[in-house]
Amino acid sequence: MAGSSQVSHVGLVEEKTESLGSRRNAEGNKKLKYISLAFLVFQNAFLILSIRYVRTLPGDKFFATSAVVMAEILKLLTCLVLIMIQKRGNVKEFSLLLYDSIICQYLDTLKLAVPSLIYTFQNNLQYVAISNLPAAIFQVTYQLKILTTAIFSVLMLRKSLSRLQWVSLLLLFTGVAIVQVQQEGGQKEASISSESQNYKVGLAAVIMSCVSSGFAGVYFERILKGSSASVWMRNIQLGIFGTLLGLIILWWNDGVAVTEKGFFFGYTPWVWCVILNQAFGGLLVAVVVKYADNILKGFATSFSIIVSTVASVYAFGFHVDLLFTLGAGLVIGAVYMYSLPKASGSSSSSSSSNPSGSVRNQTSDKDPETDPFLPKNPTKEKGC
């Protein structure tokens, strides 16, 4: 009898311990969600504002093409370190994995040349756009990447969108259009564009950046779904092509000037902050989003637009009027609406219409824009 009472007492203690542990985990995850929100808002807003700041400072301008190359190199080195950590410092296993994944499976590696070319082109376009557009205008207009990504997802991955998402895309386009009308009117009245800034060039650059971002993201997602290679390895393959293509663009666009002035001409601590944010921001955000969800991510993007706008008013003298407020409000609402989960009926019908599983359930924890950067369980890959 004493033995059985002892066992029951131990069982009660274990249940209480498990309950306490799960409660602590829930509280910890809740805190991490809010930390994730703050981090996402800071990363989104700071990158745009810092690029705008360093590109509008008087004096010597750094070469944007060299900054893109440096960001690619740092991303490549970071992913190499992460794989080395996964291999627990075993240099032999690390070397064999690189040889097998990059050299032996060269056809698989070459598939990454297309998105890598587009990503590198897009990164250069972002510098052109932010150099010619106010940070708030760029931040609002750049949300068109949601529209382009949705269109390419429907066309290339046969994904289905809910009615709410289609409505949000319409609101998004309307909001961006209102902001552009407001900006054009403001330019005619106040002649705010200077000789070194061209609004039309900036607008063309951000639109091309949105289109390229949408296509490259969906193409990359399609490649990831059809391959067993680890995601860090995919980023290494992207980094190799990105660095090479970035150097070609640098040579083509700024080759003579870089030869005369040097690769790191015009680099300041602020420029290095921009490069580090570009290099590690995406990877870090992807890991942080693990503790958040798609709705929180959409809210963070919306809130970062507000932060960028407020900061632009004080830092760059940006003027906010009624039309901009209306347009930005529509964009912020559309971004949040698009991130809401699908209704259960919509999700089930989508799944049944696409048995291959290419349609992602919106209520899932996985997000195609961020999940590709999270570490996955190592799988055995084909050798030479």
C-alpha positions in Angstrom: 0.0 0.0 0.0 2.8 2.4 0.9 4.5 1.6 -2.4 1.4 2.4 -4.4 0.8 5.7 -2.6 4.4 6.6 -3.2 4.0 5.9 -6.9 0.8 8.0 -7.1 2.5 10.8 -5.3 5.4 10.7 -7.7 2.9 10.7 -10.6 1.2 13.8 -9.3 4.5 15.6 -8.8 5.5 14.8 -12.4 2.1 16.0 -13.8 2.5 19.3 -11.8 6.1 19.7 -13.1 5.0 19.1 -16.7 2.1 21.5 -16.3 4.5 24.2 -14.9 7.0 23.6 -17.6 4.4 23.9 -20.4 3.1 27.1 -18.8 6.6 28.5 -18.7 7.2 27.6 -22.3 3.9 29.3 -23.3 4.9 32.4 -21.5 8.3 32.3 -23.0 6.9 31.9 -26.5 4.5 34.8 -25.9 7.5 37.0 -25.0 9.4 35.9 -28.0 6.5 36.8 -30.2 6.6 40.4 -29.0 10.4 40.5 -29.3 9.9 39.1 -32.9 7.5 41.9 -33.6 9.9 44.6 -32.4 12.8 43.0 -34.3 10.9 42.8 -37.5 9.7 46.4 -37.3 13.2 47.6 -36.6 14.8 45.6 -39.3 12.3 46.6 -42.0 12.3 50.3 -41.1 16.0 50.6 -40.3 17.2 49.1 -43.6 15.2 51.5 -45.8 16.0 54.6 -43.6 19.7 53.8 -43.4 20.1 53.3 -47.1 18.2 56.6 -47.7 20.5 58.3 -45.2 23.8 57.1 -46.6 22.7 57.7 -50.2 21.6 61.3 -49.6 24.6 62.4 -47.5 26.8 65.1 -49.1 30.3 64.2 -50.1 31.7 61.0 -51.6 29.2 58.3 -52.4 30.1 54.7 -52.0 29.5 52.3 -54.9 26.1 50.6 -54.4 27.3 47.7 -56.6 30.2 47.0 -54.2 27.8 47.0 -51.2 25.7 44.4 -52.9 28.8 42.2 -53.5 29.9 42.6 -49.9 26.4 41.6 -48.6 26.5 38.5 -50.8 29.9 37.5 -49.5 28.9 37.9 -45.9 25.7 35.9 -46.5 27.8 33.2 -48.2 30.3 33.0 -45.3 27.5 33.0 -42.7 25.8 30.0 -44.3 29.2 28.2 -44.6 29.7 28.7 -40.8 26.2 27.4 -40.1 26.7 24.2 -42.1 30.1 23.8 -40.3 28.3 24.1 -37.0 25.7 21.5 -38.2 28.6 19.1 -39.0 30.0 19.8 -35.5 33.3 21.2 -36.9 34.1 18.0 -38.9 36.1 19.5 -41.8 36.0 16.2 -43.8 32.2 15.9 -43.7 31.9 19.6 -44.4 34.2 19.4 -47.5 32.5 16.3 -48.8 29.0 17.9 -48.5 30.1 21.0 -50.4 31.8 18.9 -53.1 28.7 16.6 -53.4 26.1 19.4 -53.4 27.9 21.9 -55.6 30.3 20.0 -57.9 28.7 16.5 -58.3 25.2 17.9 -58.5 26.2 20.7 -60.8 22.9 20.6 -62.8 21.1 21.2 -59.5 23.4 24.0 -58.6 22.9 25.7 -62.0 19.2 25.9 -61.3 20.0 28.6 -58.7 21.6 30.8 -61.3 18.3 32.2 -62.4 17.0 33.4 -59.0 20.5 34.5 -58.0 20.7 36.7 -61.0 17.3 38.2 -60.3 18.1 38.7 -56.5 21.4 40.4 -57.4 19.6 42.6 -60.0 16.9 43.4 -57.4 19.4 44.4 -54.7 21.0 46.9 -57.1 17.6 48.2 -58.1 16.7 48.8 -54.4 19.7 51.2 -54.0 18.6 53.0 -57.2 15.0 53.3 -55.9 15.8 54.4 -52.4 18.4 56.9 -53.7 15.7 58.6 -55.8 12.5 58.2 -53.6 11.7 59.3 -50.1 11.9 56.4 -47.7 8.2 56.5 -46.9 7.2 56.5 -50.6 9.6 53.6 -51.2 8.3 51.6 -48.2 4.7 52.0 -49.3 5.3 51.3 -53.0 7.6 48.3 -52.3 4.6 46.5 -50.8 3.5 45.8 -54.4 5.9 42.8 -54.1 2.9 41.1 -52.3 0.8 41.6 -55.4 3.5 40.3 -57.8 4.3 37.4 -55.5 0.6 36.4 -55.4 0.3 36.6 -59.2 3.4 34.5 -59.8 2.2 32.0 -57.1 -1.1 31.5 -58.8 0.5 31.2 -62.3 3.6 29.1 -61.4 2.6 27.1 -58.3 -1.2 26.9 -59.0 -2.0 28.4 -55.6 -5.4 29.6 -54.7 -6.2 32.9 -52.9 -9.2 33.6 -50.7 -11.7 36.3 -51.6 -10.3 38.4 -48.7 -6.8 38.1 -50.2 -8.0 39.3 -53.6 -9.8 42.2 -52.0 -6.6 43.1 -50.0 -4.6 43.0 -53.3 -7.0 45.4 -54.9 -6.8 47.7 -51.9 -3.0 47.4 -52.0 -2.8 48.5 -55.6 -5.3 51.4 -55.0 -3.3 52.6 -52.0 0.0 52.6 -53.9 -1.7 54.4 -56.8 -3.0 57.2 -54.5 0.4 57.7 -53.0 1.9 58.0 -56.5 -0.7 60.6 -57.5 0.0 62.5 -54.3 3.7 62.5 -54.9 3.4 63.6 -58.5 1.2 66.5 -57.5 3.6 67.4 -54.7 6.5 67.4 -57.1 4.8 69.8 -59.5 3.9 72.2 -56.7 7.0 72.3 -54.7 9.7 71.0 -57.2 11.1 68.7 -54.5 13.3 66.6 -56.7 16.9 67.7 -56.9 19.4 67.3 -59.6 20.8 64.1 -58.0 17.4 62.6 -57.5 14.9 61.5 -60.2 11.5 60.4 -59.0 10.6 58.6 -62.3 13.8 56.6 -62.2 13.2 55.7 -58.6 9.6 54.7 -59.3 10.7 52.5 -62.3 13.4 50.9 -60.1 11.0 50.0 -57.3 8.4 48.6 -59.7 11.0 46.4 -61.4 12.3 45.4 -58.0 8.8 44.3 -57.0 8.3 42.2 -60.1 11.7 40.6 -59.8 11.2 39.9 -56.1 7.9 38.2 -56.8 9.2 36.0 -59.6 12.5 35.1 -57.8 10.7 34.3 -54.6 8.2 31.9 -56.2 10.9 30.3 -58.4 13.1 29.7 -55.4 10.2 28.2 -53.5 9.5 25.9 -56.4 13.1 24.7 -56.5 13.1 24.1 -52.7 9.9 22.0 -52.9 11.4 19.8 -55.6 14.7 19.1 -53.9 16.1 17.4 -50.8 19.1 19.8 -50.4 19.3 21.6 -47.1 18.2 25.3 -47.2 21.6 26.6 -45.9 23.2 24.8 -48.9 20.7 26.4 -51.2 21.8 29.8 -49.8 25.4 28.9 -50.4 24.7 28.1 -54.0 22.8 31.4 -54.3 25.7 33.2 -52.7 28.2 31.8 -55.1 26.2 32.9 -58.1 25.2 36.2 -56.4 28.8 37.1 -55.7 30.0 36.3 -59.3 27.0 38.1 -60.9 27.4 41.1 -58.5 31.1 41.4 -59.5 30.0 41.4 -63.2 27.5 44.1 -62.6 30.1 46.1 -60.6 32.6 45.8 -63.4 30.0 46.8 -66.1 28.5 49.7 -64.2 31.4 51.1 -62.0 34.5 49.2 -63.2 36.5 52.3 -64.2 35.6 54.3 -61.1 36.3 51.3 -58.8 39.7 50.8 -60.4 40.6 54.5 -59.8 39.1 54.9 -56.3 39.1 51.5 -54.8 36.4 48.9 -53.9 35.7 50.4 -50.5 35.7 54.0 -51.6 33.2 56.0 -49.6 32.6 53.3 -46.9 31.7 54.7 -43.5 30.4 53.0 -40.3 26.9 53.7 -41.5 27.6 52.0 -44.9 28.8 48.9 -43.0 25.6 49.0 -40.9 23.6 48.9 -44.2 25.6 46.0 -45.6 25.4 44.0 -42.3 21.7 44.6 -42.2 21.3 43.4 -45.7 23.5 40.4 -45.2 22.2 39.1 -41.9 18.7 40.7 -41.7 16.9 38.2 -43.9 18.5 35.2 -42.2 17.9 36.5 -38.7 14.3 37.6 -39.4 13.6 34.1 -40.8 14.8 32.5 -37.6 12.9 35.0 -35.5 9.7 34.5 -37.4 9.8 30.9 -36.2 8.5 32.2 -32.9 5.9 34.5 -34.5 3.2 33.8 -37.2 2.2 35.1 -40.6 -0.3 37.6 -39.1 2.3 39.0 -36.8 4.7 39.3 -39.7 2.1 41.2 -41.7 1.4 43.5 -38.7 5.2 44.1 -38.4 5.4 45.1 -42.0 2.5 47.5 -41.7 3.9 49.0 -38.5 7.3 49.5 -40.1 5.6 51.7 -42.8 4.4 53.9 -40.0 7.8 54.0 -38.3 9.5 54.8 -41.7 7.0 57.6 -42.3 7.4 59.2 -38.9 11.2 58.9 -39.1 11.2 60.4 -42.6 9.3 63.5 -41.3 11.9 64.2 -38.7 15.0 63.0 -40.4 14.4 64.0 -44.1 11.7 66.7 -43.8 9.1 64.5 -45.6 5.7 66.1 -45.9 2.6 64.0 -45.0 -0.7 65.1 -46.4 -4.2 63.7 -46.6 -3.7 61.8 -49.8 -0.5 60.1 -48.5 -2.3 59.2 -45.3 -5.2 57.7 -47.2 -3.0 55.7 -49.6 -0.6 54.5 -46.8 -3.6 53.6 -44.7 -5.0 51.4 -47.5 -1.7 49.7 -48.0 -1.2 49.0 -44.3 -4.7 47.6 -44.0 -4.2 45.5 -47.2 -0.9 44.0 -45.9 -2.6 43.0 -42.6 -5.7 41.6 -44.4 -3.5 39.5 -46.8 -1.7 37.9 -43.9 -4.9 36.7 -42.2 -5.5 32.9 -42.4 -7.8 31.5 -44.9 -11.2 30.1 -43.9 -11.2 26.4 -43.2 -13.5 25.7 -46.1 -11.2 27.6 -48.5 -8.2 25.8 -47.2 -9.7 22.4 -47.6 -10.9 23.1 -51.1 -7.5 24.4 -52.1 -5.9 21.2 -50.7 -8.3 18.9 -52.6 -7.8 20.8 -55.9 -4.0 20.4 -55.6 -3.2 16.9 -54.2 0.5 17.4 -54.9 0.7 19.7 -51.9 1.9 22.8 -53.7 -0.8 24.9 -52.1 0.2 26.0 -48.6 -2.4 26.2 -45.9 -2.5 29.7 -44.6 -3.0 28.6 -41.1 0.2 26.6 -41.1 3.2 27.7 -39.2 5.3 27.7 -42.4 5.6 30.8 -44.5 7.2 30.4 -48.0 8.9 33.8 -47.7 10.7 32.9 -44.5 10.6 29.1 -43.9 13.1 28.4 -46.7 15.8 30.0 -44.5 15.1 27.9 -41.4 17.3 24.9 -40.8 15.8 21.6 -41.6 16.6 18.0 -40.7 19.6 16.9 -42.6 18.8 14.4 -45.4 21.0 12.1 -47.3 21.7 13.5 -50.8 22.8 11.7 -53.9 26.5 11.4 -54.4 28.6 11.7 -57.6 
